[in-house]
Amino acid sequence: SQELEQSPQSLIVQEGKNLTINCTSSKTLYGLYWYKQKYGEGLIFLMMLQKGGEEKSHEKITAKLDEKKQQSSLHITASQPSHAGIYLCGAATSGGYQKVTFGTGTKLQVIP
Amino acid sequence: DVKVTQSSRYLVKRTGEKVFLECVQDMDHENMFWYRQDPGLGLRLIYFSYDVKMKEKGDIPEGYSVSREKKERFSLILESASTNQTSMYLCATQFPTLSYEQYFGPGTRLTVT
């Protein structure tokens, strides 16, 4: 079965600093999702990557999928308190894009 | 905007009770999912449904059942609640578009005492 490992598990940064979260798969990724979860709430879709080397940005958040399609990174530039939350990566299973296996998440705190 | 609602934000039940968690969506999405989220374990798929009356087991279906009588409503049933089912339960919907992104409800935090 697909396993996803996220690092770091938690992160505390000063407002304005850049940060990177990594997601590593034990198998080739057919589709990689990034979601954000505010504490105690549901997940919000950020972006999806499918092709090796693909990079997408949304506001100050950039996600990349490596050429081998086994690792993805999420980079936040000039972090703000609104970026705080739990970031989860999810991998589409090889059988299709319907089912997603999620990583354990990275908890981000941004100190003003 | 897609709206996914869950019947309760917080729920406290006793061991052995039958528990119903309901999820309702307003976007006519075919696919619906139930996950549970636990510290250190992330989100794990319990069941999903790809059409009315159609369901498929996820990774941890034991102790749970589901019902989907109407397209917009997907219910998770704990036949006899146990303390190890204390968790955050998240419902999600999905329309089979190019990205297959999932839309999540706010979650139900269930405590079984």
Interface residues (C-beta under 8 A of the other chain):
Chain A: S1 G31 Y33 Y35 G40 E41 G42 L43 I44 F45 M48 L88 G90 A92 Y97 Q98 K99 V100 T101 F102 G103 T104 G105
Chain B: V4 N31 Y35 G40 L41 G42 L43 R44 L45 F48 Y50 G58 D59 M88 L90 A92 Q94 P96 S99 Y100 E101 Q102 Y103 F104 G105 P106 G107 R109
